[in-house]
Amino acid sequence: MTIDEIRNVILEIIQDIDDEADFTDLKPDEALRDQLDLDSMDFLDIVMELRKRYQIQIPEADYPHLATLDSCVSYLMPRLEAA
Amino acid sequence: MAAAIRFARFGQKVLILEKHSKIGGLNSYYYRKGKLFETGLHAVSNFAPPADKHAPLNRLLRQLKIPRRNFVLHEQYSSEILFPDRASLCFSNDFTLLQEQLATRFPDSAKPFAEMVSKLDQYDPFIPRPKISARQFVSSFLQDKLLVEMLFCPLMFYGASQEDDMDLSQFVILFRAIFQEGFFRPEGTIKDLLDLLLDHYRSFGGEIELTAGVTEILTENSKVSGVRTASGEVILCESLISTAGVPETKKLFPSPDTAATFSQSDVNQISGRLSFIESIYLLDKSACGNLPKDRTIIFFNLSEKFSYHRPAEAVDLGSGVICFPGNFQGNKEDDTIQLRVTHLANYDKWRHAFNDDDKTLYPAMKTHWVEKSKKVIGKIIGNYSENIVYEDSFTPVTVERYTSRTQGAVYGSPEKIKDGKTNFENLYIAGTDQGYLGIVGSMLSGVTMVNQHILNKI
């Protein structure tokens, strides 16, 4: 998958979780949770949805890798290719 | 339901085994004379406007993937804490009403109350800690004993499983849910809400069997391997969540050894002691012009001290809850007014009467206490006994019969299992006995237990 495709997947999943999520001015290198006002339960849903759609398992220890949009892409790129 | 939806949402295989013919547990419904009556619902707490994303209600809806716009709410008008001839405090979904009422009626307590609220706002009730007496905490701020009693009255009636006092964590949860957030009704009836949950659950592929009570929990060493149901069917599972209650779950272990592994305590010792008698009335609207129209719930106490414990007599008429299920904003008008009256009741007395060889004893006892209740309540809201179109009452025995809660304990066991874990590594407790209270609370319990214990393992 390309960088853009992965980005869109993540944004689409977030939209699905919170249909009022506003992506205008979203900074890809800053924390998603702060910018979008997501809490830990919402965050778990992102992880679970990725698992459901792509059968990738993300251990809790790796959650910090999903902090920003950019870091999500870097983390998921090799894993989505392998899936 | 919430736990199962949470699990099914992510494509996992889940089966609900419901003992009764209807879902809902302590919050279900029944029909009489073609009308639907709700068994538990008076008001749902934790009201929050849609914009408040972090409020428990909205978090819950997101977790279940139920869009807030599909969940229409009718807010309460206002509710009242009434100690007749002594004081009255109203509260609504606007916390400033309670603050203003308190400042007027208890002017010396206004400042200490604000200090206490500030401390409560900073308190995280979900951090595991040793128990702290809520009464002591509140009394350390508020010197006025009457005010302390009045603040505890609705919180205890709303969901306290322990007699006389409560853990500070529970107090914080209830204080926020009732005073700071507030009451609402979902549009329609509890049946509509339950049907919504059921349809939603099935849309994720979830399975459910009704009238399929679990009769045995099957184990292998320290793990649950499955269950046996009333029909004799054995169903294997990787994980099991029980929302039946702690003592009720203990009863499902077939051997004394496995039951003791689950819990050393005797079932009757861990059962809740608090149960109620409740009467539902439909009143002829045209005759009831004097009934309060802007009061949703009245929590009252006539005794010197508000006592929240199992009464010595069959019913404690010295206090109670008066609820008008129609008095919510936006509710459709009907030709009758519904009234619900609740009093603390002594399970043992009612059980003895029910079990007596003389089968007229129990119904006579019901009639006796309900008639006395009508007089007490009539003095508070005006006489309505001439205008009753329909009435029905249930006792602790009724509660036990339909919900299987031991001793009719409507708020479950006072010993909550905060982390939901048991001595069996794949058996978890969720719902009222895990510690969250009310409809929103117990649903959040289901969600949280699945999040913490099961989703992270798949």
Interface residues (C-beta under 8 A of the other chain):
Chain A: I17 D18 D19 D37 D39 M41 D42 L44 D45 M48 E49 R51 K52 E60
Chain B: R9 F10 G11 K53 H54 R59 R62 Q63 K65 P67 V447 N451 L455 N456 I458
